[in-house]
Amino acid sequence: MPLSGRIWAVALLMAISAAASWQVQVWRHGLAFERQAARHSEVLNRQSQAALGQYRAEQHRRQALEQQLQASDQQHTRELNDAQRHQVYLRDRLATADVRLSVLLDAADPANSHAMPATAAGGVVHGATRGRLDPAHAQRIIGITDAGDDGLIALRACQAYVQVISR
């Protein structure tokens, strides 16, 4: 075989050898990439499962919180309705003269000239001298106490809400 034929044969053999080694490298790197992709997929799967667990736990906590707030809201709504019903009942009794509001009069006070009509001395109520209030004034006083009661109930509702939320 002439020298040029040998050079061609060696060159061809080197090219085949290089191609074969290149293919082996491709297979090795391909397997390494597949393993790395599988590990990465497993890590992502574990992370997504953990995130899903946290989401479900948060969802359960949120539902429990909503139920507590709803129960608290129902309780305070019931209290407010009961207080308003009692206020209407008291206003009606004042209007029909079933009940009269009175104030204690200080008999020892020299400035008090008993300008307000005192209760009758022959009445069944014994004790300090009392003056009856005009029904219109009594209605205004009841209105003020109604607003105060409503405010206290609203304050208790707000405090309960803050306590539930801050837990």
ZIBELTA-V860444 format. One record per backbone hydrogen bond with DSSP energy under -0.5 kcal/mol. CO is the residue of the C=O (numbers start at 1). NH is the residue of the N-H. If there is no record, write none. Layout:
# ZIBELTA-V860444
co:CO nh:NH
co:CO nh:NH
This chain:
# ZIBELTA-V860444
co:2 nh:6
co:3 nh:7
co:4 nh:8
co:5 nh:9
co:6 nh:10
co:7 nh:11
co:8 nh:12
co:9 nh:13
co:10 nh:14
co:11 nh:15
co:12 nh:16
co:13 nh:17
co:14 nh:18
co:15 nh:19
co:16 nh:20
co:17 nh:21
co:18 nh:22
co:19 nh:23
co:20 nh:24
co:21 nh:25
co:22 nh:26
co:23 nh:27
co:24 nh:28
co:25 nh:29
co:26 nh:30
co:27 nh:31
co:28 nh:32
co:29 nh:33
co:30 nh:34
co:31 nh:35
co:32 nh:36
co:33 nh:37
co:34 nh:38
co:35 nh:39
co:36 nh:40
co:37 nh:41
co:38 nh:42
co:39 nh:43
co:40 nh:44
co:41 nh:45
co:42 nh:46
co:43 nh:47
co:44 nh:48
co:45 nh:49
co:46 nh:50
co:47 nh:51
co:48 nh:52
co:49 nh:53
co:50 nh:54
co:51 nh:55
co:52 nh:56
co:53 nh:57
co:54 nh:58
co:55 nh:59
co:56 nh:60
co:57 nh:61
co:58 nh:62
co:59 nh:63
co:60 nh:64
co:61 nh:65
co:62 nh:66
co:63 nh:67
co:64 nh:68
co:65 nh:69
co:66 nh:70
co:67 nh:71
co:68 nh:72
co:69 nh:73
co:70 nh:74
co:71 nh:75
co:72 nh:76
co:73 nh:77
co:74 nh:78
co:75 nh:79
co:76 nh:80
co:77 nh:81
co:78 nh:82
co:79 nh:83
co:80 nh:84
co:81 nh:85
co:82 nh:86
co:83 nh:87
co:84 nh:88
co:85 nh:89
co:86 nh:90
co:87 nh:91
co:88 nh:92
co:89 nh:93
co:90 nh:94
co:91 nh:95
co:92 nh:96
co:93 nh:98
co:93 nh:99
co:94 nh:97
co:101 nh:133
co:103 nh:131
co:105 nh:107
co:106 nh:109
co:108 nh:110
co:109 nh:112
co:111 nh:113
co:117 nh:132
co:120 nh:123
co:124 nh:126
co:129 nh:105
co:130 nh:119
co:131 nh:103
co:134 nh:138
co:135 nh:139
co:136 nh:140
co:137 nh:141
co:138 nh:142
co:139 nh:143
co:140 nh:144
co:141 nh:145
co:142 nh:146
co:143 nh:147
co:144 nh:148
co:145 nh:149
co:146 nh:150
co:147 nh:151
co:148 nh:152
co:149 nh:153
co:150 nh:154
co:151 nh:155
co:152 nh:156
co:153 nh:157
co:154 nh:158
co:155 nh:159
co:156 nh:160
co:157 nh:161
co:158 nh:162
co:159 nh:163
co:160 nh:164
co:161 nh:165
co:162 nh:166
co:163 nh:167
co:164 nh:167
